[in-house]
Amino acid sequence: MAPGVNDPAEAAATNPLPHPGEKNNPYAIPALLRQKNPTVFSLVIEGKRVFVKQSRRGKNPLGKFCQRLLWRLTANPLLLPPLQPLTGSAEQEAATLRRLGEAGINVPALLHAEPDYLVMADAGSQLEEALRQASPSQRHQLMAEAAQELRRLHDQGYAHGGSQIKNMALQEGKIYFFDFEERIDAAQLPAFQLRDLFLLLFSLERAGFDPNLKDILASYGWTGEKSQELLLPLRRLKLVNIFRHPPLSWLKVRDIKAIGILTDKAGKP
């Protein structure tokens, strides 16, 4: 499943084009069709569902500014902001998908790429959806497998930049990564990999799956003192807990409250 699609089945049904593009390249999507659709949409081409992702017009500049400011004030690696893309995000992401696919990482097959859009094969259901439908034992196994797959990505010398469960998919028992929009500073790769692990835990907590930090870290391959590389900077974020208690508990700051729960878990022996 590609990111940002609320109802891909419905989107595919409304765009059942067998050959939307050039005669010899069915995955070349006409500009008019792309203009009529959102940033990410699905099509059925030659009987198969694919996802089209267009270059985004820019993310929330205020959010980027706040993240960069917090990182400079705290020097906490978990708040490390990614670099801005040098080119259009679709072109950058297509290059990343090619490299990762060649390295054996589970990513959607890249079917076509232009400077302003790319076309990917369907990679299954979103991991969050699969977790919600799973039994407790299956859910525990899927969370472990997500951590293991993230470690495999890192061991190949990469970082995701947005490793939340919304950017992972499950197909035929394998976990896939997508939505590689962030440009990673190679000089700070270990910090970005640490941030990836935090984002996985954060997204699991925010979605209500109550991840066990020690189990997830062990699945990632970190136990004992090694696990402190994440737990220590996580504890340093405990100030966010002011939003979980009066007089600020009425604020519906879901992201911050999820981080607060993680800081509590990190502080437990």
N, C-alpha and C positions, 0 to 999 in steps of 0.2 A: 504494500500500500504506500502511496506517496504521501508526503506531508501536506497538511492543509486541506484535505478533502473531507467534507463533513459526511457525505453519503456517496461513496464512489460507485456503488451499484446503480444508484439513480442517475448519477452523472454519465455513466457509461451508456445507460439506456437512452438518454437524451442526445447522445452523440454517436449513433451506430454507423459510422462511416467505414465502408470496407476499404476504400482507397482515397484518403483525403488529400494526398500530396501528389508529387510528380509521378508520372507513369511508371518510371523505373525505381522509384523510391517511395513506397507507401507511407513511410514515416516522416516525410517532409510535410509539415503541417502548414497550410495556407495562412497568411497573415490575417485575413478576414476572420477565419475561424478562431484564431488565437485571440483576437481583439474582443470577440464576443464571449470569451470565457475568463474565469478567474486565473490567478497566478498558477494554480495547479488544477488540472482537470483530467478526466479519464476519457478514453475513446476505445471503441472496439474496432480493431484493424485486422483484417483477414482472420476473423473469428477469435482473436485474442485481445484481452483487455490490456491496454498500455496506459502509462501516465505521461502527460505532457507538463513540464515545469518551465515556466517563463522566468526571466530575470526579474527579481523584485525591484521595486522602485526605491528601495531604501528602507531601513528599519527605524524604529523610534529613536531619534537623536537624543532625546532627553534621557531615555533609559541607558543608552550607551554612555552618555556623559556621567550619569550618577554611578554607574558601575566602575568607570575609570577613576572617578573621584574617590570612591570607597576603597578601591585597591591602592591608590596612592597614599591614602590616610592610614590604612591598616597594614599594608604590605602582606596581606593574607593571600596565599596562592589560590585559594578557592574562589577568589573574586577576580582573578586575572582576566582582563577583557581581551577578546580576540582582536586581530588586526582587521582593518577595513579591507574589503576586496580591492585588488588592483584593477580588475576588469569586471565585466558583468558577472553576476553570480552564477548564471547558467553555464557560461563558458568555463569558469573556474571549477564548478562542481563536476562538469563533464570530464575535465582533466583528472580530477581526484578519483572519480569512479573508474576511469581507465586504469590508473596506477594501482588502485586497491584490487580491482578484478584480476590484474596480472599477478598480484602478490598472493592471490588465493583467498582474499578476504570475502566474506559473504556480503555482496552488494547487488542491487538490481542490475540486470544486464542493460548496458547502454546501447540503444538501438539506433539513435540518430542524435546529432548535436549541431547546433548553430550558435553563433555568438549570443543570441538573445533567448534561446530555448533549447531544451533537450527532451528526448523521448526515452522512457525507461520501461522495461518489462515489469509486469506485476510481480511483487515479491511476497504476496500473501497478506494475511491480516495483521493489523497493528498489534504489537506485543501487548499493549495495555488492554486491548479487547480480549486477547487470548488469556491474559491473566484473570480477567473478570469472569470468564467462563470456566476457568479451571477449578478443580477441587483443591482443597488446602495443600495436599501433598504434591499435586501437579504444579501448583503455584510456587511452592518452595523450590521445586526442581527448575522451573522456568527462570526464576530469579537467579538461581545459581548459574544456569547456562548463560544468562545475559552477562554476568560478571566474567565468566570464563571466556566468552567471545570477545568481550572488551579487552581482556588481557591479551588475547591472541592478536588483536588489532595493534595494541601497544608494543607487543614483542616484535612486530614487523617494522617498528620505528615510526608509527603514525599516532596521531591523536584525532578524535572526532571533532570536538569543539561544541557539540550540542547533543551529548549522549543520553538524552532523556528517553524513556520508553516510548514516547510518541514518535521517536525517530528510529524505531526498531520494528521489524516485522517478523512473523513466524510463518514459515512455509515448509511443509514436509519435514517437520521436526528440526529445522535449522533456523537460527536467528540471523536476520539480515540487518545491516545498517543502511540508512539513507539520510538525505538532507544534510549534505556536507557543504554548508554555506559559509562557514567561517574560515578565514585564512589564518593559519597557525604560524607563529614565529618559531622557526626551527631552533633558534638559540634558547628558547624557553620550553622545549618539548616536554621535559619531565614535569614541569609545573602544569602544563596543559593536560597531560595524562592524569595527573592527580585531580585536576578539576573535572575531567571526564568521569572519574570514579565517584566524585562527590555528586555530579549531576545525575548519575544513575541512581544513587541512593535517594537524592532529593526528589526525583520524579516518582520513585516508588512510594515514598512517604506522602507526597502531595496527592497521589492518586488513592491513598487509603489502604495500601497493601502492608503496612506495618513491617518494613524489612528489619531483619535481625542483622545489625551491623557486623558482628563478628562472623556470622555465617557467610554474608556476602563477601567480606574481606577475605575469608578463608577460601572461598570459591575463586576469588581473583588471584589467590596465591600469597596473600599477606596474612601472617599470623604473628603473635608475640610482639616483639619490639618493632617489627616492620610495619605493623598495623598503625603504630603511633604516627607514622608519616601523614596519615589522614586524620586520625582522631585528635591530634594536638591542634592543628589549625581549625578543626571543626569546633572544638571547645572554645576557641577564641571568638567565635561568633555568638556566644551565649547572650550578648547584650540584646539580641533580637527578641528575647523572651519577655521584654517589657510589653510587647504587643499581645501576650497571652494572659495577662493578668490586669485587674482593674488598676487605673481607670481607662486603659487603652484596649481592654479585651473586646470591646464592642466593635472595634475596627475589623472589617472583613479582609484582612491581609493574609490571604491563604498561603502565598509563597513564603512569607516571613514566618508564619506560624509553623509551617512544615520544617523550616530550617531550625526553629526553636526546639521542636521535638527531637530532631537529630542531635542537637547539642546536648540535650538531656541524656540521650542514649549513649553518646560518646563519653559522658562523664561517669557512667556506671562501670564498676569493675568487671 
